[in-house]
C-alpha cells in the first residue's frame, strides 16, 4: 500500500488539476464564463429554485375534458355510421361520459349495435330496447387520464426548454397534477401565459350563407374573434363550419417573421406531407372563401383564400406584437396540450431568500471546515495536516463535479456539502487510528503505515458503499430538494474516498520516502 507507480501519481495529480480547472469558472461572472471558448471549461454550478429564485407552480390537468372530447368524437362517429347505413335514429347525445342513441326501427337495433361495435376498443356497448349506450370501460378512462397527464408533462417540458431556462423541474404529482419549478425566470407572467395556453389550433371554412340573424345551421358554429369587438364591448363572431379542414397537429414548424410588403409581425408555419396535401386541397376548392384560423376557441385571423396554396406553408397574421409572434410560434412548435390546465398554487421565490440561504450555507461550511481542520491537526499532527489538505481538495472536486454534471445545487444540497466536510475525514481517522495501533505494537514507520492502510481499506469501502446506496435510493425515490441532497452526498462520498485513499496516501508515502523517520508521531 505504500508503493505508488508513476502512472498512479500522474492520475492523482491530473484529477486534482482538472478539479481546479473546472471549478475556476464559478469565480467568474456569468457573462465572462459564457464568453469563454468552447474548448475551455466554462460551465458554472446550476443553482436551484431556493437559491436563485424563480417560480413554483402546482397545476391540475383537466382530464375530464379529454374524456368529454373523446365522447363527442364518438357521438359524431355514431351519427355518420348510422346515416351511412340508413338507420333512422333520435336522441343522439352525451350523458355524462357515455353516448346514447335511440334507434327508431326496433328491427334494426341489432344491426346498429353490430355496426357501432366495430373498432370500439375500450368501450362497452349495451342496448336496452331501442336505446343503445356506448360507455368507456374503467381501464380505458384510466388510460386516457394517465395519457393526458403524461402528454401534458412532455408539452410543458418542450415549452419551458424553448425559453432557454436551465434545470427546470417538471414532474407528475398524483393522478391529475403537475409540479413545475423554474429557477431564475425573470418574467413569471409570460411563463404562466405560455404554460397555461392550450394552443389547440384548427383551420375551418367560414360559412358564407345568408342566414337570418342569430340562426346557426347544423354543421356550423359561432366563434368569437380574438381581438375585434363591437361598440357595446361584445366580441365580433364568425359563423364557421364545425368540420376541421386541417388540424394544428399537422404542423412541423412555426417561426416568427415579418410580412414582406407591410412589415407586419406574423407567424410562418409549415405542414407535414399529409397536412400540406389537405391544405392544398382545401385552398384549391375554396378560392374566394374566408378561411378561419381558430386558436383555443377564438378566431385569430380569417383571410380570404386568393389562390391555391400548394407548398404546405403559410402565414398567420393578426395585429401581433413581435413578442406575441415569438410566443405563438413557441406554442405551435411544442404542440397543443391535450387538456386545459388550472393553476392551484403559485409561489414566486425572490433571489434575496436564496442569497440569504447561500450566505448561511457559507457560514456553516466555513465554521465546520475550521473545526474539522483544528481537530485533525490537534489529534494527528502532521498526518492531520495532510488530511486537511485532502479535505480542501475534496471540496474543490465536489464543486468541479457539480459544474461538469450541471447538477442543480439546492439548499439541501448545501447541507449535503456541509455533511460531506465532516464525513470526508472519516476514512483518514480510521486509517490514522489503525496506524497508531500498529506503532503501539512496535512496527517500523513504513510497516505501520502499510498495515494501517491495508487493514482499514475494507472498513472504509464498506462504510462508504452503504452510504452511497442510501444516496442512490434517495435520488431514485425522492424528488426536488431530496434529490439535491442525494446528489451532493453521492458526489461527496466518491470524492472523499478518492482524496482519502489516493491523495492523502500519496502525501504520506512521499513524506515517508523523503524524511525516512525512525519513529512516527501520530
Protein Blocks (a to p, Z undefined) as FASTA:
>chain_A
ZZccfklmmmmmmmmmmmmmmmmmmmpcfklmmmpcfkbcfbdcdddfklnopadddddd
dfklmmmmmmmmmmmmmmmmmmmnopacehiacehjaccdddfblklmmmmmmmmmgopg
hiacddehjaccddddfklmmmmmmmmmmmmmmmmmmmmmmnopahiacddehjkbccdd
dehiablmlmmmmmmpnoiacdddddfbdcdehiacehiacdddfkbccfkopacddddd
fbdfbafklpcbdcddddfklopacddddddfklmmmmmmmmmmmghiacdddeehiafb
dcddfbdcfkopacddehiafklmmmmmmmmmnopafbdcddfbdcdddfklmmmmmmmm
mmmmmmmmmmmmmmmmmmnommmmmmmmmmmmmmmmmmmmmmmnopacdfklmmmmmmmm
mmmmmmmmmmmmmmmmmmmnopafklmmmmmmmmmmmmmmmmmmmmmmmmmmmmmmmghj
lmmmmmmmmmmmmmmmmmmmmmmmmmmmmmmmmnopabdcZZ
